[in-house]
């Protein structure tokens, strides 16, 4: 339906007035959030607010202060627990805030002893902060303790009258001179003066320590660079940038004139043009994260808070770049991103997995960190640390010089790195032991759901280590089946029940299926070097061909290109175990523990499995 030129013009005027009205509302918010505000003699700005002096839409969730008259300094929660901290100073240029523990403000004998557990959603420690240890309830030595440069004795009769002696340790490498029943860790700035007595110790507590705050810092920098004020859209629950509602820029004015000139064509074109250009400019200006990205960040930080001190070391992105020499040496590439060689400060060589497309990788990142952090097994890769800084996410592992298993089994006529059959068997057993640990040895059973040669790493002695827990899923030890929210794994290694419920529910038997397909991979590589077959089907050896050849050659001297009796026995054993593991019905498959037992046992004790009803999809 087309409107006249006059109707289109009036419609355009109405839309323009609405835009100006929105700008006037934004201008009021700009004035409310402009500059700094004073809370109990401390000057503060975004992301901090108190809800009275500074409205909530001028701050960021999690940074609300208490500016009550009864306190001489602002107070805030900066930890994962409900402990109060005093805010002493803020520096918006370095994006840091100085805080001090409220319970140590007047003395070093608090009523309750607890460690500082920082809320990593909103804060992180800068390099100037060190941990200091306070020991309590210590026995009195026979000879009065003499303070040294590394320990300061003090007395706290309110904690334990009979064991009132305590020590403040400046050097955490030392230990108190007498046995102590309890201790806590308190972060402090590296002292500008030497702590030698009670007075200097008390000054150190009142000086506190710095924290870097995290509240869409990059977006706020961009907002201020465009003469805006940072805030938070409470209704939309996202960062907001308020401007002063001044006259339109030349670029916007030109856009409006073009739209006005074309209004004679019809109101529909005007509305579409206005909506398109307005949304585009606002999105580019604010660089707003999607709801999915924000939810992923919240999930990751919530997991890290739950793990607390048990979580691996957290690195900044700058530290990641430094340890990899700005990603100089690339070890490999996958769907998740690249893997780079790095070196820690102590000289240890590491592998750094840099995740890309992080807006879709929040769950994978959580699974990777939580899945590996709780494991300790020779056949599970060791996670040394991680980086979670805005959109930058990385994982730091032990470096394994022989790389991934696929380099040794996806072989061709020109490949020289072919493993011996005994080595292949030991690799299969090691992978099985790693899965057995995940299924039974962990406090929470972990199902991997992506066992394949690319996710098996080999150390210098070809000991296999399971890696890449991005698709892993924890479940209770008592659960036999679990609900899947979608298909997990790699085609060719996925158990039938994972992608089709008609075969049953996903369980630890799903990993057994993937393990069986991987063992068939180990068997198939040696055959590829000697087959010389003119068949072109990718199903040549998986799994029907192998089963057929196994049946035809049971009583012959050669099985799949091998005539050596010892090697033939190893291969037969691996074939039988793998064919049992890839049975279509999950109840017909052995558990991983049973599969490992079969690989280690005698060949004569193994029964021939039924022919599998399904085969792997073409590679």
Buried (B, 14 or more C-beta within 10 A) or exposed (E): EEBEEEEBBBBBEEBBEEBEEEBEEBBEBBEBBBEBBEBBEBEBBBBBBBEEEBBBBBBBBBBBBBBEEEBEBBBBBBBBEEBBBBBBBBEBEEBBBBBBBBBBBEEBBBEEBBBBBBBBBBBBBBEEBBEBBBBBBBEBBEEEBEEEEBBBBBBBEEBBEEBBBBBBBBEEEBBBBBEBEBBBBBBBBEBEEEBEEBEEBBEBBEBBBBBBBBBBBEBBEBBBEEEBBBBBBEEEEBBBBBBEBEEEEEEBEEBBEEBBEBBBEBBEBBBEBBEEBBEEEEEEBBEBBEEEBBEBBEBBBEBBBEEEEEBBEBBBBEBBBBBBEEBEEEBBEBEBBBBBBBBBEEEEEBBBBBBBEBEEBBBBBBBBBBBBBBBEBEBBBBBBBBBBBBBBBBBBBBBBEBBBBBBBBBBEEEBEEBBEBEBBBBBBBBBBBBBBBBBEBBEEBBBBBBBBBBBBBBBEEBBBBBBBBBBBBBBEEEBEBBEBEEEBBBEBBBBBBBBEEEBBBBBBBBBBBBBBBBBBBBBBBBBBEEBEEEEEEEBBBBBBBBBEBBEEBEEEEEBBBBEEEEBBBBBBBBBBBBBBBBBBEBEBBBBBBBBBBBBEEEEEEBEEBEEBEBBBEEE
